[in-house]
């Protein structure tokens, strides 16, 4: 049985102990398996990591060259092998670093410049890129006798410039020279000459990027070469480590390092302006059949000019973010030197206004310009959506309106159409119910543009005339709002009232008349009869009314004893106000007979009163 088959069977046994056993994934090729698995005998089998093995010399002296090997590393998977190696050397208890301190070669040739202990670590990878566990070998280095000494030139700090066609980037000094000089000087107690060799280590920032061209003049064996570094518009900045290994006549090696820092200036952005952009919005009513309209805001960022002080090629991009606006849209289009944006919020009612303006809403656009060396300049803007509150276009500081009594609602009522309002953003408007007056309420906004605020003032009728509760001066404030702000206009209303009035000055009753014996005979013809008139009475509409329809309190008082009215006092609505009127009778008299009397009446609606009199009469025929 192969190793892979054994591993597959072991996996099945382990899963069986856990209950349900998942079926291994079948495959026809490794391409159908996960990245860290391969197809073996039609099943995907997880790749086992390789094993790192280090071979090393038995002992170590400083300032000498040693070779560490990795050829014994292996992989347990059938058909797999070790294809990659990474060496790392670190000082465990030492005052210097190994040279080199890292490599990706099969074998590592290294110099320990001083005594101490060092950790040599190897990680190998297989064909699927799976790494091994690190293998670490600690080595003890003994100090060599009279090692050579190497003096290095001072570290350098340079800028860089990119120019020409094709674009070429090089380090430059303060005088714009495109080369720089390194220097190293070695001495040894053994005397004799030295063999020099320069090598360099790229800045960490250049890992994975196109390699620069590095030239030593006259060559890299000169103790003081002139160096040029060039790229074709790609990254160049960072800390370059130029390492010198000088070998004396005994074969002992002195190691030194000269660092060259190549600087970078970030790109420059001009024209960004203020860190925020304010734009107005507009309301778009719902289309026929739709339940929601939309609120939209459109804008453009400032037009930007980007430059790089070093002449680096620059790439730029606009990005954006938004939060707190629900599922509504914030769209940005990158036009290179500027960006346009649009905000769309669905509006079904004032509560949706929070998704446009907030609180809690954030929208921003950022522009990033990055050069080839990782320098990044950023301009950003907070997007602020503005709102124009409703405004008064037709103020009504004062007006007079009548009132009426509403029998169905048993209340006094006055309505008025007050100041007119408009919203420059086209937003839907609403009228606050509160007006600052206890008896008046905002009812609605009239349709149309501008819209008039319509209010209603009302007081209940509690069984006693009280027109004074509504009549007179009433200060009202109409407040009209969009989804975010309100605007108010105050009006002083004069609610009118009309006093009760007399509708008829004379009322005639139908009498009961009795014809008796003749009291005058001429030529044996009766010329006149005796008539008797009985007391008479009738229930008739009261001769008092109120043109506002208000209930009134009516009080009657007879001027004599013949004519009376009852009840003496009553509260009634004008349409239901009845009075029982009575007249006294008369004895038999020749010829016709009649009775009459006057009644004083007072009526009040609770605010205004009227005192008047009317006559009551009844007559028998002559």
Secondary structure as UniProt FT lines:
FT   HELIX           3..16
FT   TURN            17..18
FT   HELIX           30..32
FT   TURN            35..36
FT   STRAND          37..40
FT   TURN            41..42
FT   STRAND          43..46
FT   STRAND          60..61
FT   TURN            62..63
FT   STRAND          65..69
FT   TURN            71..72
FT   TURN            78..79
FT   STRAND          82..94
FT   STRAND          102..103
FT   STRAND          108..111
FT   STRAND          116..126
FT   TURN            127..128
FT   STRAND          135..142
FT   TURN            145..146
FT   STRAND          149..152
FT   STRAND          156..163
FT   TURN            164..167
FT   STRAND          168..172
FT   TURN            174..175
FT   STRAND          180..181
FT   STRAND          184..187
FT   TURN            189..190
FT   STRAND          195..201
FT   HELIX           204..206
FT   TURN            207..208
FT   STRAND          213..217
FT   TURN            220..221
FT   TURN            223..224
FT   STRAND          226..231
FT   STRAND          238..247
FT   TURN            249..250
FT   STRAND          253..262
FT   STRAND          267..270
FT   STRAND          276..279
FT   STRAND          282..284
FT   TURN            288..289
FT   STRAND          293..300
FT   STRAND          305..308
FT   TURN            309..310
FT   STRAND          314..323
FT   TURN            326..327
FT   STRAND          329..334
FT   STRAND          339..347
FT   HELIX           350..353
FT   HELIX           354..357
FT   STRAND          362..371
FT   TURN            372..373
FT   STRAND          376..385
FT   STRAND          391..394
FT   STRAND          398..401
FT   STRAND          404..406
FT   TURN            407..410
FT   STRAND          411..422
FT   TURN            424..425
FT   STRAND          430..431
FT   TURN            438..439
FT   STRAND          440..445
FT   STRAND          451..460
FT   HELIX           467..469
FT   STRAND          472..481
FT   STRAND          486..495
FT   STRAND          501..502
FT   STRAND          506..508
FT   STRAND          512..522
FT   TURN            523..524
FT   STRAND          525..534
FT   STRAND          536..541
FT   STRAND          544..545
FT   TURN            547..548
FT   STRAND          552..558
FT   STRAND          563..566
FT   STRAND          569..572
FT   HELIX           574..576
FT   STRAND          578..583
FT   STRAND          586..590
FT   STRAND          594..604
FT   STRAND          609..619
//
